[in-house]
Amino acid sequence: MPGTESSTALTATAGLLDPRLDDLGVRLGPDGGTLRVWSGAAEALELVVFDDADLDWAVERLPMVPRDGGVWEVTTPLLRPGARYAVRADGPHGPGNTFNRESLLLDPYARGLVAADHGGYRSAVVDGSFDWGGVSKPRIPLDRTVIYEGHLKGLSKRHPAVPPALHGTYAGLAHPAMIEHFLALGITSIELLPVHAFATEPRLLQLGLANYWGYNSLGFFAPHAPYATADARREGPEAVLREFKGMVRLLHEAGLEVILDVVYNHTAEEGIGGPRSSLRGLDNRAYYRQTDEGAYIDVTGCGNAVNTATDAAARLVLDSLRYWANDVQIDGFRFDLAATLGRDASHTFDPEHPLLRAIVEDPALEGVKKIAEPWDVGLGGWQTGNFGEGWVEWNDRYRDRVRNFWLSDIDYARRADAPPVGIGGFATRLAGSSNTFSTERGPLAGVNFVTAHDGFTLNDLVSYDVKHNLGNGEHGRDGADTNRSFNHGAEGPTPDQQILAVRRKAMRNLLGTLLLSAGIPMLTAGDETGRTQRGNNNAYCHDSPLTWLSWDHAPWQRDLLAHVQRLTRLRAENPALRPIRFARLGEHTPSASVMEWYDENGETMSGERWTDPAHRTLQYVATSTPEREERNRILLMIHGVESPTEVTLPTLEEATGFVSLWSSADEAPADEETPHGPGEVIPLPGTSMRLFRVV
C-alpha cells in the first residue's frame, strides 16, 4: 500500500514513552486546570469554555501555548470539575490536513463527554475521586478464566428482578440478581461490548436504527453516558463515571472480573467527509493512516484507521489503557481488530510493533489480560497465532473447526452419505491448538469460542442455513455469508419435535466442546439459554428485544442452562481440562496435561484413523501433572456421526475404573455419577459426547 512516513514515526518504544507526551488532557491543580493537547501540524490551538447550562454558549476563549514535542497547553481556573469545554485548531492546508478553525473539537483525553443541544459533543472535566472501599481486583489465573461476552444494556434490560430504573445500566449490571446469575453460571470474567463513549452513524439514524454494539468511538477515556441511570445522567459526567466505578467495585466484591472490548483501531469520524469531531481536526495526517495524497488507508472497513505508527496515536492508546486499568480498575481488554494496532509506518503488521510490546511490558498494565482480535480487513490482516508472548488471541480457527465438525460435516454427510473429513483437526483444537500457538505460549494463548456478538447465536447456528438480515437496512448484503451452520432439516422455527431435539443436542455438543477444550473458553451471553436473533447474524443496529436477553425461559432452556452450569463446574474441578502448557513428547512438562488418544475399540489411535472420514469416534484421555493441583485424569468420548455406536473403555495404566460425569445425549444433566470398568462397552447415540473421571 502507498503510504508516508511521518516525522513522528514510531521507531522504538522509547519514542512512544516520550516524557513530552506526559499528562495530556486536563490535570487539576491549585490554580484550576491545565489542558495539554497534542498536534504536531497545527499553527494555533484555542480552548473554548462553555456555559454549564447552554453548551452552545461560549463564556471564554483562551489561546493555547505551544510546548516541546507538539504539545499545546493552557491553564485557567475555568477548568474546574464539571466544566464543559472544546478545542479549536488551525493550521496549513494541503494533502492530509483538514484544519477548520470553526470546528469545536473533543479533547482526545476527556474523561467525560456531554451531548450539545444542537448536535455534537463537548468535553467535560471530571475529578474522578472514588472510594474503592479496599476492594481489589480478583486477578483470576488464565487457566481458571471463563469469559462471558455480553452487551452492557442487553444483559439487564429485561431482567424482572432488576428494578426498571436500573434496566440496561451500569448499576443494573451489578444488581444482586445479575451477580447471582453470573456466579451460578460459573463464569469468572464479564467481557463487555464497547462502553467507551460512542455515536450512531448518520446512515443508521436516517433508517431509524441505532449503533447498538458501540464500535464507533467518540473518545477513548469517557464511559458511554446513555448506559448510566437517569439520575446519574442528570447529575452529569462525574456521576456517570462514579456509577461505572461502582459497578466494577460490586462485581469485584463478588469475585468477577470486568474486561472491556476496546475500539482503538478507528473512530466515529468515519472516512474523508465524515464528522470532524476530534482527531481529524487536531492533526488528521498524524492520527489516521493515509497515502501521500491524503487518501485514507482503511484497513478496518469503517472509513478510517488510527495510525499507531505515530508516537501521539500510539501513546493515546497506551494512556487510555493505563487509565481504565488503574483509575477504573478494569481487569482486561479485548482489542477489536488488533492487527490494525500492530501495523507499522508502511502499514504492514509487525508482531514486535512498539505499541504491542509496550502494552505487554508496561508496569502499569501488569496482570491485566490482553486479548487480541488478531485480524483486520487490510492486506495481510489475518494474524491468528502471530501475536507475541503476553498476548491472548481469539481463536477463529477453533470456531471454524468446531462448527464444521458438529454442523457442516453432518449436513454434508446427510447429502453425501459420509462426512468430508476425519476427526484429527477437531482433536487438535480440543487439545489447545498446538498447530496455531507456539510451545512457548501454550494453549492459554487462545480464547476458544463457538459464537460471539457478531454472527449467529448458538440457537440460530443450529436452526438456520443462511442469514436473515433484511431488518438491517442493507438489503441482506451485510453479515457473513459463510457461517458453517446447519438447520437440521428446517429453516428457522419449526413444530417438528425430532428436529428440535437434534438441534438441542447439537447445542449441547457445541457447549460441551467449548467448555471441555484446552484454552480459555468464551461463552456468548444468552447462549446458555438458547437465545435467538431470528437468523440475524449481524444485529449491530438493533437496540430492541431482538438483542436484549430474555429471562423468561422454557423448560428446555432451563435444561440447557443446567448443562452449562455442570460443564463450568466440571472444568473448575478437573485441572486436566485446563493445561497451562503443551506436553512435550517423552518429557515431563510442568503444568501440562499428558494426552492419550484411543479409538472406539479402546485401542490406541492409528495414524490413518485421524484423517479417515469413516472413523469419527474418539476417546481422549488427559492427565494433569501434579505441580499445580493434585493429579487428575479425565476421559472424553466424542462421536461425530449421526448413527449410534458402541465404545469400549480402554485399559489405562494405574486406572481401576471410570465415573461418568456428563453426557450431551441427556436433555437434562444426570443427577448421579455412574461407575464403569475398563473394557466396558458404552453405547453412544449419534453425534454425542460423554465425559468420565478416571479412577
Summary of the structure (lengths in Angstrom):
residues: 695
radius of gyration: 26.5
end to end distance: 59.3
largest distance: 85.0
contacts: 2462
relative contact order: 0.09
helix: 28%
strand: 22%
